[in-house]
Amino acid sequence: MSTNRRDFIKYVVAGSIAARCPVDLSLLAAETAPRPEVDGEDNRICHQVRDGKIFTLPPATARHDIVIVGGGVSGLTAAYLLQSHDFLLLEKEPHWGGNAYLMEHDGSAFATGSAFLTKSEPAAFNFAKEIGLEPLPVQDRDATIIQGEWIPNTWTDGLDRLPYPPTVREGFKKFKKEILAIDVVNRGKELDNVPFSNFLKGYPVEVKQWWDNYGPSNWGATSENTAARLAIDELQDIGSDTVPDFYTWPGGLGAMSKRLAEILLPKFADRMQAGATTVAVVPGKKEVQVTYMQGAELKTVAVKAVIMATPKFITRRIVQGLPEKQSDAMHQIRYIPYPVVNLIFDKPVFNKSYDTWCPGNTFTDFIVADWVVRNQPGYQQKYNILTCYAPMKEEDRGYLLTEGSTRKIAANVLRDFQKLFPGSNVDPVEVHIYRRGHALYMSTPGLYTTIQPLAREPMDRVFFANTDSEGPESTTNKGIVAARRAVKEAEHRLAGKPALKHAGVAG
Ligand SMILES: Cc1cc2nc3c(=O)[nH]c(=O)nc-3n(C[C@H](O)[C@H](O)[C@H](O)COP(=O)(O)OP(=O)(O)OC[C@H]3O[C@@H](n4cnc5c(N)ncnc54)[C@H](O)[C@@H]3O)c2cc1C
């Protein structure tokens, strides 16, 4: 391939930094100052909220039963469940879906975030069916590419094929055996409070490397920052004799947000406001005042209840009167920056496994966008779109603030992919990068059993949805679980009853 050809590859930078605001601009390298322009996005409002600006809140000009703040899958689900009420849904981005948002290239869908769900996540699996989306089975185990070699079924028969010395392969097998023997149910709380790295001691370094690649992609954290319970559970699942029950659609779980928006918009277009950034939620005795910025205008609505479906690092800055302990709990939830790079090829490059792990590269793994439809009768793959996950460390967040450094991340992902295996050195027709500054919360020790229960405690008229209310891991399923619980709590209050305390609904 000539350098010229490579120069012509089209790089598209999309997505939101401000949606994940507040971003700490001090993380920016000196040469990027003054404040960069980010892709048509307006960071002003969120940064002003972060910086403690006191907005002059106008008096209420409208009334509703309930406001839902945040139009990700959790907020959309809440709106779906509240159709019989007079709701108003406010979303700061110009589109719906948050982290579960799909995009298309010439009619072919690809994920910019959330990829798949499992059948054992009933809240999402059954809800998908309810909204008319039949989940399509993945029927594949995760593979790994190491030293150019593709190893299918990594944690089952793949362990015998890892291109490592025999002692290292034996180390992988011993590790698996010992982890599978752990009683997670009875030791749940204890295991939630210790780091997974404790369990990796004494094994070959390659085992830790594998998990330090897997964890950031799935739950935002390397083994030192991962609650052991979650990772042990995970290996017990992916290492078992049964093929994991993964399901998805082309473009991943963004298909669910898309469907929800398609159901709701024709009926409630006037009560679903995109491009509307909430800046203040002020609870009073009889009502809550919610102020949002739309265009250049600040508007206030008075409502009987509010569901906050925004991530907690934003929520705690917007909701006034949060008890200190609850605000502190929200503050303890950490989030990683997480760009997703889609390599769009106009010829088949890789279709061998759905999710393939690639330790030692600038991306952790990649999925095949149309995997679940590729064998359907009459289907012809027009584009082979590979979605590469490139989770970053918290301290590197600033790199996503400028288009130049974001494009560099995409170029590095392409460079590593083209060296990954024989046959991967192919030019894509387009490289698409979607950036999110605070995409995935980290499943740190103690988060699930100590921090999240406090963070989701209802206030008198303010209730907390969003996946980061639930845990142990950021999933679409838990966004839906959180929405169901918050809706139940809100409906109870709308019926004139006192606020429920921890009314949790199983998911
Ligand atoms: C790269 C990636 C891969 C993932 N893969 C999977 C997967 O395979 N399976 C899985 O189950 N989960 C996966 N997840 C996690 C999953 O995407 C999330 O858990 C889920 O989408 C969260 O939905 P949510 O509605 O709770 O939150 P969000 O998606 O964060 O939605 C919050 C919404 O609030 C909006 N908002 C923020 N501030 C304001 C404001 N001030 N005013 C108004 N609106 C505001 C945001 O723009 C956003 O739309 C992945 C996540 C990422 C980032």
Ligand as a Chemical Component Dictionary entry (heavy atoms), coordinates in Angstrom:
data_LIG
# 
_chem_comp.id                   LIG 
_chem_comp.type                 NON-POLYMER 
_chem_comp.pdbx_formal_charge   0 
_chem_comp.three_letter_code    LIG 
# 
loop_
_chem_comp_atom.comp_id 
_chem_comp_atom.atom_id 
_chem_comp_atom.alt_atom_id 
_chem_comp_atom.type_symbol 
_chem_comp_atom.charge 
_chem_comp_atom.model_Cartn_x 
_chem_comp_atom.model_Cartn_y 
_chem_comp_atom.model_Cartn_z 
_chem_comp_atom.pdbx_ordinal 
LIG C1  C1  C 0 -17.770 1.470  24.512 1  
LIG C2  C2  C 0 -18.858 0.873  25.355 2  
LIG C3  C3  C 0 -19.215 -0.456 25.178 3  
LIG C4  C4  C 0 -20.232 -1.016 25.942 4  
LIG N1  N1  N 0 -20.624 -2.306 25.729 5  
LIG C5  C5  C 0 -21.691 -2.808 26.379 6  
LIG C6  C6  C 0 -22.216 -4.084 26.063 7  
LIG O1  O1  O 0 -21.704 -4.791 25.196 8  
LIG N2  N2  N 0 -23.310 -4.523 26.746 9  
LIG C7  C7  C 0 -23.918 -3.759 27.705 10 
LIG O2  O2  O 0 -24.929 -4.188 28.259 11 
LIG N3  N3  N 0 -23.454 -2.530 28.022 12 
LIG C8  C8  C 0 -22.358 -2.048 27.383 13 
LIG N4  N4  N 0 -21.889 -0.800 27.675 14 
LIG C9  C9  C 0 -22.546 -0.048 28.747 15 
LIG C10 C10 C 0 -23.882 0.548  28.271 16 
LIG O3  O3  O 0 -23.680 1.219  27.064 17 
LIG C11 C11 C 0 -24.403 1.507  29.306 18 
LIG O4  O4  O 0 -24.456 0.870  30.554 19 
LIG C12 C12 C 0 -25.795 2.034  28.976 20 
LIG O5  O5  O 0 -25.898 2.435  27.639 21 
LIG C13 C13 C 0 -26.091 3.175  29.936 22 
LIG O6  O6  O 0 -27.313 3.770  29.637 23 
LIG P1  P1  P 0 -27.848 4.926  30.573 24 
LIG O7  O7  O 0 -29.062 5.472  29.949 25 
LIG O8  O8  O 0 -27.916 4.404  31.965 26 
LIG O9  O9  O 0 -26.693 6.027  30.594 27 
LIG P2  P2  P 0 -26.094 6.943  29.419 28 
LIG O10 O10 O 0 -25.998 6.160  28.179 29 
LIG O11 O11 O 0 -24.868 7.557  30.005 30 
LIG O12 O12 O 0 -27.204 8.065  29.188 31 
LIG C14 C14 C 0 -27.218 9.288  29.896 32 
LIG C15 C15 C 0 -27.769 10.349 28.971 33 
LIG O13 O13 O 0 -27.873 11.575 29.702 34 
LIG C16 C16 C 0 -27.506 12.630 28.831 35 
LIG N5  N5  N 0 -27.125 13.793 29.658 36 
LIG C17 C17 C 0 -25.996 13.970 30.372 37 
LIG N6  N6  N 0 -26.025 15.146 31.006 38 
LIG C18 C18 C 0 -27.191 15.727 30.709 39 
LIG C19 C19 C 0 -27.805 16.965 31.097 40 
LIG N7  N7  N 0 -27.202 17.832 31.921 41 
LIG N8  N8  N 0 -29.037 17.245 30.595 42 
LIG C20 C20 C 0 -29.664 16.366 29.766 43 
LIG N9  N9  N 0 -29.112 15.192 29.368 44 
LIG C21 C21 C 0 -27.906 14.883 29.849 45 
LIG C22 C22 C 0 -26.375 12.054 28.023 46 
LIG O14 O14 O 0 -26.136 12.772 26.842 47 
LIG C23 C23 C 0 -26.873 10.641 27.780 48 
LIG O15 O15 O 0 -27.619 10.527 26.591 49 
LIG C24 C24 C 0 -20.876 -0.228 26.921 50 
LIG C25 C25 C 0 -20.506 1.109  27.103 51 
LIG C26 C26 C 0 -19.514 1.658  26.326 52 
LIG C27 C27 C 0 -19.142 3.095  26.519 53 
# 
loop_
_chem_comp_bond.comp_id 
_chem_comp_bond.atom_id_1 
_chem_comp_bond.atom_id_2 
_chem_comp_bond.value_order 
_chem_comp_bond.pdbx_ordinal 
LIG C1  C2  SING 1  
LIG C2  C3  SING 2  
LIG C2  C26 DOUB 3  
LIG C3  C4  DOUB 4  
LIG C4  N1  SING 5  
LIG C4  C24 SING 6  
LIG N1  C5  DOUB 7  
LIG C5  C6  SING 8  
LIG C5  C8  SING 9  
LIG C6  O1  DOUB 10 
LIG C6  N2  SING 11 
LIG N2  C7  SING 12 
LIG C7  O2  DOUB 13 
LIG C7  N3  SING 14 
LIG N3  C8  DOUB 15 
LIG C8  N4  SING 16 
LIG N4  C9  SING 17 
LIG N4  C24 SING 18 
LIG C9  C10 SING 19 
LIG C10 O3  SING 20 
LIG C10 C11 SING 21 
LIG C11 O4  SING 22 
LIG C11 C12 SING 23 
LIG C12 O5  SING 24 
LIG C12 C13 SING 25 
LIG C13 O6  SING 26 
LIG O6  P1  SING 27 
LIG P1  O7  DOUB 28 
LIG P1  O8  SING 29 
LIG P1  O9  SING 30 
LIG O9  P2  SING 31 
LIG P2  O10 DOUB 32 
LIG P2  O11 SING 33 
LIG P2  O12 SING 34 
LIG O12 C14 SING 35 
LIG C14 C15 SING 36 
LIG C15 O13 SING 37 
LIG C15 C23 SING 38 
LIG O13 C16 SING 39 
LIG C16 N5  SING 40 
LIG C16 C22 SING 41 
LIG N5  C17 SING 42 
LIG N5  C21 SING 43 
LIG C17 N6  DOUB 44 
LIG N6  C18 SING 45 
LIG C18 C19 SING 46 
LIG C18 C21 DOUB 47 
LIG C19 N7  SING 48 
LIG C19 N8  DOUB 49 
LIG N8  C20 SING 50 
LIG C20 N9  DOUB 51 
LIG N9  C21 SING 52 
LIG C22 O14 SING 53 
LIG C22 C23 SING 54 
LIG C23 O15 SING 55 
LIG C24 C25 DOUB 56 
LIG C25 C26 SING 57 
LIG C26 C27 SING 58 
# 
